Amino acid sequence: MSGNVELVRDGDTGLILEPGDVRGFAADQLQLLISDPSLRRSVARRACEQIASKFSLETSAKR
């Protein structure tokens, strides 16, 4: 599995797929987001919250 595992938690702050699995992404993951507006909004909200808390200017300045 490649990608930024610090940022993306599968099903929570994003969706993870196997590298090169374009068919799986289009058939499964993308269709899931298209067909489930509630999931789409909650994943986006949690991802934004995580970025804001872990990578804010204040947090970055403390490092």
Buried (B, 14 or more C-beta within 10 A) or exposed (E): EEEEEEEBBEBEBBBEBEEEEEEEBEEEBEEBBEEEEEEEEBBEEBBEEBEEEEEEEEEEEEE
